[in-house]
């Protein structure tokens, strides 16, 4: 990728980076119930890794 990133491309990359993070820990009991222990990454909407899947930026 180029050294200078156009602001619109940079915004797309930032958004994609935010989407792949784990959900906050307090959302787990809200979604799955109080007794269920689930990893917060289980209900993240977009599953993407910088190695596996590329984005069209």
N, C-alpha and C positions, 0 to 999 in steps of 0.2 A: 504494500500500500504506500501511497505517496507520503512524503514527509509533511506536506501541508494538506490538512484535511479541510474540505469545504464545510462551512457551518451546518448545512443541511444534512450532509453525510454524517457528520459528527453526532448530530441529534439522533439520527436513526440508530447509530451504533450505541449511543447511551441508552436509548429506549430498549434495545435488544438486550443490553447488559442487565438492565433492571428487571426484565421479564424472567430471566433465568435464575434469579436469586430464590432462596428458600422463602416460604411464607413465614410471617411472624409466628413465634411459638404459641402465642395466646389464641391463634385462630384454630388450633387443633381441637381443643374441647368444644369450641363453638360449632365446628363442622362435624366431628366424629362422635361427640359425646364425652362426658366427663371421665369415664373409666377407661376409655380406649387410648392406648399409647401408640401414637403414629408419628413417624418422622415428618417434620414440617415440609420437607421437600416433596412429599407425596402429593400435595395438592397445589403445587405450583403449576400455573397454566401452561407455560411453554417450556418444554424440555429440550434444551439445546446446549451443546458444548462447543467451544471454539475449535476443538480438534475434529469432532465428528461431523457436524452439520454447519455449513456456511450460510450466511445471510446475504441477500442481495442488497449491498450497500452502494 
